[in-house]
Amino acid sequence: MYTYKVMIHPNNKQMTKIRRTLNKCIECNNIVYDYIDSFIKNNEKIPSCSEVRKWFTVQKGILDNELIEKRKGLTKKEMISNHLDTLFYDVSNDALKQEIKDTYNSFIRYFKKLSKYPVMKKYNNYKKSFYVDPYKIDFSDKKVRLEKIANNQKQNRQVLNYINLAEKDRIPTNVKYYNPRVVLEETRFYIVVGIDDTNYPKKKIVTTNNIIGVDINIKSVVTSDNDVYKSVTSNKKYMKALKTEKRLQKKLARKYIKAKELNKSLRESKNYKKQRKIKNKYTRRINNLKEAHIDYVITSIINKKPKTICIEDLDVKEMQESKDNKYVRKGIQQNPFRKLLTRLTDRCQKVGVNIVKADKYYASSKTCNICGYKKIDLKLSDRTFICPNCRLEINRDYNAAINIKKYAIINN
């Protein structure tokens, strides 16, 4: 399954419709949440998903009639601020049905002990999304058309109602789409869509007989070819953005306290909204720099066209809990190990490179790559591996990468 995330550029009318759909989906989520939560509090069996949908179908007709009565005498600005400007009838029924299904599944996951107890959604969330029916979405090379967002019955206005894509020919056309969603991240809109592998040809590469072992640590990614890729924390732009975001977060917290002292809701506080937009701008920049660094490392390794890549199956959660040093824990949080390994595995499968995972308890750093002596008393602060048996002196991470490569040769 391939997943594509492309930015879209809606006009003002389309932007308004998207925001209204997002708000209605949040309202739908909260109504269904209260309904299911009432059964749990009364120790009663919750109804099935189809029964919840039938209940909501009746409920939304009642709520639309109440909404029409509430907004009598209100200005357009007052209706927008109180989320009274849109009826459930104006929103795509498929988006609401999927929102009910997602809310219901969140409770099912809780009962199966796969997640925590679900919470209600907020209108001021940083990230919002809604579902689009894959059979009612239409892609061209540089435009997309969505149900009840970009549609017009007049034939001469059809082209004007398509939404522009930021990247041309990025999403394939005339294929089957899976779980398309429109996502709002603060001020930017994206379309996220999945495509089945069988409907889209894989780009295979001509590989060599080379085998690469990859050792990942807090400061760098080291391969068995002695290539060192420094972590994203060594990037000056990243550290500068991180420092700025920390300062802006403190400023945002002060705006939050001031709004609460004046008995204002965060929806009414304009200073809080302005500051949040500035802070989220740097949050987005930090995330983009992380993504760019991961893509650079993966592309550099795959461009060598190896036959096999061997990586460690790291348990990141266990690493964070076991380390006593707070700087080590912070380094693990800032370096997305799991995302790097997952994306490298997916990329190798796409281009036809064999991937081997070494056992998570394999002592790659403590083992000599020449004589196989295991140095048990090796500390994390020892950056050079000195073998007491054969007197080998080598960089700790390079030694680990060579051992991981040998693991692939033996177990391949």
N, C-alpha and C positions, 0 to 999 in steps of 0.2 A: 504494500500500500504506500503510495506516494502522497505527501501532504504539501500543498502549496499555500503560502500566505503572501498576498499581494495587497499593497495599499490601493485604495480607491479614492477618487476625487469627486464626490457628489456636489451638485450645485446647492443653492440655499434651500430650495423647496425639497429636494431629495434628502438633504441633511436634516431638515425638520421632521420629515416622515420617519427617518431612521431613529432619531432620538425619541419620538413618540412611541414607536414600536418597542424600543428598549425599556422605556418607562412602564408601558403596559405589561410587558413580560415580567418585570419586577413585581408589579402589583398582583399579577396572576399568581406568581410564585408565593407571595406572602399570604394571599387568600387561601390557597390550597394548603400551605404550611399550617395555618391556624386550624383548618378543618381536620387535618390528619392528627395534629398535635392534641386536639380536644379528645380524640378517641384514646390516645395513649395515656393522657392524664386521668381519664375515667376508667382505666384498665379494661378497655374494650378492644375487640379485634378490629383492626383497621380494614376499611373496605378495599376492594380490588381497584386496580388502576382504571379499568373501564367504568366502574361505578363512580369514581371520583370525577372522571371526565363528564359523565352524564349530569352529575350534581353541578359542576361548574358551568355547563351549558345553560342550565336553568338560572343559575346565579348571575351570570354575566348579563342576561336580559334584564333582570331586576336592577342590577347595578347601573346599567346604561340609562334606565328610566330615572333612577335617583340622581344620576349625574346631570341629566338634562334639567332637572328641577333645581339642583344646587347652583348651576352656573347662570341662572337667570339674574340679571341685574349686575353681573360682574363684568369688568373690562377684560380685554384679551390678555393684558399683562398679568392681571390677578388670576385668571384661569390657568395660565402657563406656570406661574409660581406655585400654585396649589395642585398641579397635575390634573386639572379638570378640563383640558382642552381637547382630549381625545377619548372617543368611545371604544369599547372592545370591538364593536362592529367595524371600525375603521382599520383594524389591525389584521394581518394575515392569520387565519384560523390555524394554519399549520404551525406557526411560531408558538401560539398559545398551547396547542396540544403537546408539542414537544417540551414546553416549559413544565406542564403538568407531569409529564412522564419523568423528566429529570428530577423534579421535586420528590415524586413518589419513590424513585430509585435511590435517592439519598437516604430516605428512611429505611429502605430495604437493606442497603449497605450497612447501616448502623446496626440493624438486627442481626446481620451476619458477622458483626464485629470486624468489618473491613474499614470502618471510618468512625469518626466521632459523631456525636449527636448533631444533626444539621441545624443551621441558624438561618434566620430570615435575611433576605437580601436588602441592601441599602441603595438609595438612589445616587449617592455620592461616591460609589465605588470607583476605583481607578480603572477597572476593566469591566466592560459589559459586553454581552453578546446575545444574539437570537438566531434561531434556526430558520433555514430556508429550504423549501421542498426541492429536492434535486431534479424533479420532473418539471418544475416551473421556473428554473433558472436557465438563462440563455447567455452563453459566452461567445464573443467574437474575438478577433485578434487583439483588440485594444479596448473593448467595451464589455459591460455585463448588464443584464436586465434582470430585475428582481420583482417578485410579486408584490403588488400594492405599494411599491417604492418607486419604480420606474415603469409606469404603464399609462397608456393613453388610448382611448378608443378612436381618436381621430388619426387617420392613416398618415396625414402629412406631418403629424407631430410624433410619430413613433421613434424616429432616430434621435430626436432631442431628449427623449426620456431614458436613453441608455446612460449608465454611469461609466465614466472614464476610468480605465485601469492605469496605474502608474507605470507598469512595465508591459511592453508590447510583446505578444507571442509567448508569454510566460506560462499561461495555463492552456493545456491542450483543449481543442474543441472536438465535438462529435464523439465524445467518450462518456462513460457512465460515471456520475459523480456520487460521492458518499459524504454524508453529514456536512453539507455546506453551512457556514455560519458567517454572519456579519459581526465584526468585533469592533468596539470602540475603546481605544486606549487613550484616555484623557481627551485630546483634540484630534486624533488621527483615526481614520476609518480603514479597516482591512476586510478582505474577503478571504476566508480560510476554507479550503475544499480538499477532499481526498479523492484519489484516483486509483483504481485497482491495477495491480501489476500486469494482469493478463490482458488488459485493454491498452497497455502502453508499453512499447518496446524498451528493453533494458539496454543501456549503453555499456557494452563489455569492452575491456581493455586487453591488449596483448601483454601478458605478464612474463617476467623473467623467472629464473630458478632461485632468485634471492629470497631469503627468509629474514624478516625483521622482527626483533624483540623490542618492545616499547615499555619503558619504566616511567611511571607518572609519580611525581612528588609535588610538594608545595611550591618549590621555587622554579621547577623546570620539567620539561618532557624530554627524556633522553632515549635515543634509539641505539641499537646494537652497532650501527654504522658510525657511532660517535657524533651524531647530529644532536645538538642541544637547542631546544626551543624554550626560551624563558617564559615564565608565567605572565599572565596579564597584569599582575601587580608591579611588574618592572616597567610597564608603560607609563610614561610621565603624564600623558593626557588622561589616562584612567585614574591615576592617583590624585590628580588635580580635580577631576570631576567628583571623585569620592569625597574629597575634603570639602568641596563646595556644597555637595548634597548634605553632608553632616551639619554644616553651618545653617543651611536653609531649613533643615528639619527642626533644629532648635528654634528658629524663628517662627516656623509654622506652629510649634507647640505653644509658643507665647501667644500667638493669635487665637489659638484654641482656648487657652485659659481666659483670655480677655473677653472672648465671645460668651463664655459660660458665666463670667462675672456680671456681664450686662444682660443676662437672661435671654440671649439671642440663640436661635438655632443656627447650625452651621450652614443651612440653606439660605439664611437671611444675611449672614455675615459676608460682605463683599471682600473685606480685607483677607479673610481666611481663604476664600475662593481664589483670589489673585495669587496669594502666596503658594497655595497648593499647586497651581499651574506652573509656577516658576520651579518649584521643587521637583515636580514630576518630569519636567523637561530634562533635568540632570539625571534622574532615575532612568529615563529612557536612554539617555546617552551612555550611561554605565552598562546597561544591558546590551546595547548595540556593540559596544567595544568588546564585551565578553564574547558575543556571538561571532564577531569578526575574527577574534583571536582563535576561537575553536575551529572555524572554517579554514584559517590559514594553516594551522598545525596539521589538520586532517588532509588537506589538499597537498601539502608538502610531502607527507609520508606516502600517499597513494601515487603521486607523480613519479615515484621511483619504480613503479610497476612491479612490486614484489609478488611472489607466488603465494606467500603466507605471511600474515601479521599475527604475532602473539602478544596478548595483553594480559594484565593481571585482573582477576575478578575481585575488585576491591569492595569491601563492605564499608561504605562511607559513614553510615550511621554508627556503626561500631567504633570506627576510628575517632569520631567526634566525642563519643562517650568515654572512651578509654584514655584519651590524652589528658594529662593533668595541666599541661602548659597552655595558658589561655591564648598565647600567640600562635601556637600550632592549631588550635581549634578555629581561630579567626582565619588562618590561612586556608584551612579546609573549606570554610564557608565561602571565602572569596573565589576559590578555584573550583569551578563546576566539574569535578571528576566524573561524576555519574553521567552528566550530559555529554562530555567528551567521549567516554567509552561507548555510550549508546549510539551516538551519531557516527562514530568510527565503524562500529559493527554494521549499522544500516548501510553506510556508504560502501563498505567492502562487499556486502551482499549484492548491491546494485551493479557494481563494476566487475564482479566475478573474482574477487580476491578472497582466498580462504582465510578465515579468522579462527584462531585458537585461543582459548581462555585458560590461563594457568590457575591452579588451585589458589584460593584466597589465603591459605596458610603455607604456601610454598615460600621457603626462606631464600628469596632471590638475592637480598642484600647481604646476608650473613654467610653465604657460601662462596668459596673461591672458585672462579671459573676455570682454573687450570687443574688443580689437584683435588677439588671437591671438599676441602676442609671446611667445616662449619664453625664459624666463630660466634659462639652463643653470647658472649659478653659485649657485643658490638652495640654502642650507644647511638642515639639519634644525632648527637653532636659530632660524632666521628664521620667526617665527610670523605676521608681517605681510607680505603680498605687495605690493611697490611696483613698478609697471611703469615702466621707464625710457622707454618709447615714448609712452604716453598719460597717464602720471602717476596711474594708478589706485592707490589705497591701500585694501586690503581684507584681511580675515582670511584666512590661508592655507587653512584647511580649508573655509571657506565658498566661496572661489574654486574649490577643487577640486570641491566638490559641484555648483556651477553648470556647470563644464566637463563633468562626468559626465552631467548632464542634457542638455546640448547633444549629447553623443555619442549618447544615446538617440534624440534627435530626428532626427539625421542618418542613423543606422543602423537605425531602426525601420521 
